[in-house]
Amino acid sequence: MEAGSDPSEEQLLQRPWLPVSISGCQLLVKSCFSDTAYRILLTDMHCVWEERMEAAAIQSRAQELNRRLRASVEAFFSHLCEVVQPCLSGGELTGGKAQIFLTRQDNGNINVRLKSELAELPFYWEFRCSPAPVALACAQLVRPLLVISRMLQQQVKQLGGLLVRKDAEIQDYRENGATLSRERLQTEVFEESTYREHFMATTLPFLWSESLDSLGFDADLQQLYTTAIAHRKRKLSEERSVQEEQPAAESSADVVSARSEAANIRKQNHNKQDETTDVKTTNRPTMPKSDMSIPAERKSSKAKKKKVGLFR
Amino acid sequence: MEAGSDPSEEQLLQRPWLPVSISGCQLLVKSCFSDTAYRILLTDMHCVWEERMEAAAIQSRAQELNRRLRASVEAFFSHLCEVVQPCLSGGELTGGKAQIFLTRQDNGNINVRLKSELAELPFYWEFRCSPAPVALACAQLVRPLLVISRMLQQQVKQLGGLLVRKDAEIQDYRENGATLSRERLQTEVFEESTYREHFMATTLPFLWSESLDSLGFDADLQQLYTTAIAHRKRKLSEERSVQEEQPAAESSADVVSARSEAANIRKQNHNKQDETTDVKTTNRPTMPKSDMSIPAERKSSKAKKKKVGLFR
C-alpha cells in the first residue's frame, strides 16, 4: 500500500516521532487529532501500535468509561484533545489533576489510560492500541529510515571525496616548501578505509545501546526524517500538480509547520552530540554550488528516470 | 520482543537482505533452511511477508501439491532446498526446468510458486507468505536501519570536523604566503550549513526514487547492515559469555560467513555510486588512531554506560 493513498496516513507521515515517557516506558509517538476523530501511533522500536477512532466509537467508549457523565461527543473530544495533546506532543500534561498510565496487555496490545476532570467530575479515557499492520511500519519507519540512510551515505561519500581533495591541496603547499606557523594545525592524510575500520571498531558497538529518551532516534535524525518526508511530499505534490493541473501551494505551509515541529524537538531533547562547526573560517569564499562532487551525468540520468515514472 | 530471544529470528537477522526478482516483482529476501524446516522473509519495502514451516506441515503441503509423488519429507525438503535456495540467494534457478512465479492474493498474502522435476515427475511447491508481525519488521529492518543511520550520521559529523581542520591548516599555509603550483588543486572552504542546504536541494529528491534492483537498499547499505548486525551480535555474545561464562567462539564464524555473503551482493549489484578513494596521497603518514576527532570524554562516558548495562 502506498502511504500517500490514505489521507490520515499521509498526515501522520509528515509528523516527527515525538519522544514521550509514560509510566516509565519510553515511546515515540505520532498522533493526529481532527474533527471528533483521532489516529495514534506508538513505538518502542520493538513494536509499533496504533489506534484509529471516529466519532461513534469515541462516543461509545466515553460513555462506557464515564457512566455518570452525559455529554456530546464534541464535548468529550474537545476535552480529550485539550488534556492529551500536549502530553502526546512530548510536553507535560496540562492541569495538575490529569494523570496518564501505560499498561501492556497479555495479547500484545498496550493501553494508555488517562484520568482528568470534566465539569468537576472525574473523566477517564483509554487509548487501546494494538500492533500496527506491518505496512504502516514500512511507511512510517522503514522507508523514511532507508531514505535517511541513503542520504547520509551519499554525504559520507561526498565528504570523503572533499577530504581527499583537501589533502591534495595541502600536499602541494608542502611540496613547494610551505610550513605551518602552528604545529598543532597539521592534520593527517585522510584514508577512507583506515577511517572506516577505526570508526567501526570504536563507535559502532555503542550505537546499539539506545539512549533512553529517544530510543536512538535522536533530534538530528528526527530533523532528517522531517526533511526527507518534506522532500518526498514536495515531489508527490509536484507530480500531482502535473497530473491534475492543480497548484501545490498548500504543501509548503505543511512543510514549514513540520519543520518548526522538528525544531521544537531539537529544543526539547538534550543534544549530546559534538558540534563540528565551531571553528570559523571566514577568509575564503564559501563553496560554490558546482563544487559538491555530484557528477553531472548521474544527476541527469536520475532526472530522466523520474520523468519516465511521471508520464507512464 | 527482543530479536535475540528467538534462535531462527536471530539467524535471519545475521543474513543480508538479498535482492530477488520473481515474475517481474522486485523483492528483498531473507531465508533460513535448516533440518526439514524453513523460514522465509520477503519485502518490497511497502510490506514484509513471512512463512515458517516445519517438517509435518512441509510433508502435508508436499503431498497436497504432488499427489502422484510419494516420498519422505527429507526427500521433498532436500529437493526443495536444492532448487529454491540458489534462487532465494539472489542467483538463478538451478536446472533449466525449474520455474518460479509470484502471485499477490486479495487477502494481502503473496504466494511464491515453484515448479521443477523430482524423479522425472513434476514437483510443485508454494511458499504461502502472509504479512509479518510488525515486531519482526522492527527487528529485521527498523532497528538495523536506525543503527545504520546513527552510524552514518556520526561519520558525517566526524568528516565535517576533519574538513574544518583541513581548512584551518590550508588557511595557515596561505596566510604565510604559500601558493599552489596547480590552480586546479585549490578547494573551497567547507561550510557545513551551506553544504547541507545544497545537498538537500540537489540530492534528496532523487533518493525517494528507488533503484529497481535493490529497492533503495543498495550493496553499500547491505554491507553496513551486515557490519551493524555483526557488531550487535558480538556485543550480545560478549554479554552472554560474561553472564553465562560460556565462550562465544561460534559467533565469529557466522560473522565471517555473513560478511562473505555481503561481499557477494556487492559483486551481484551494479555499484552506481562514485568512488571517492581514487586519488592517492602517499607522501604523508596515514592517520593515527588518536586523530579521529572522537572526543575522549565522550568515549569514556559511553563506555561507562555500557558497563552499567552489563552488570545490572
Interface residues (C-beta under 8 A of the other chain):
Chain A: M1 E2 T43 M45 H46 C47 V48 P131 A132 P133 V134 A135 L136 A137 C138 A139 L141 V142 R143 L145 L146 V147 I148 S149 R150 M151 L152 Q153 Q154 Q155 V156 K157 Q158 L159 G160 G161 L162 L163 V164 R165 K166 D167 A168 E169 I170 Q171 D172 Y173 R174 E175 N176 A178 T179 L180 S181 R182 L185 Q186 T187 E188 V189 F190 E191 E192 S193 T194 Y195 H198 F199 M200 T202 T203 L204 P205 F206 L207 W208 S209 G216 F217 D218 D220 L221 L224 T227 A228 H231 R232 R234 K235 Q273 D274 T276 T277 V279 T281 N283 R284 P285 T286 M287 P288 K289 D291 M292 S293 I294 P295 R298 K299 K302 A303 K305 K306 G309
Chain B: M1 E2 T43 M45 H46 C47 V48 P131 A132 P133 V134 A135 L136 A137 C138 A139 L141 V142 R143 L145 L146 V147 I148 S149 R150 M151 L152 Q153 Q154 Q155 V156 K157 Q158 L159 G160 G161 L162 L163 V164 R165 K166 D167 A168 E169 I170 Q171 D172 Y173 R174 E175 N176 A178 T179 L180 S181 R182 L185 Q186 T187 E188 V189 F190 E191 E192 S193 T194 Y195 H198 F199 M200 T202 T203 L204 P205 F206 L207 W208 S209 G216 F217 D218 D220 L221 L224 T227 A228 H231 R232 R234 K235 K272 Q273 D274 T276 T277 V279 T281 N283 R284 P285 T286 M287 P288 K289 D291 M292 S293 I294 P295 R298 K299 K302 A303 K305 K306 G309
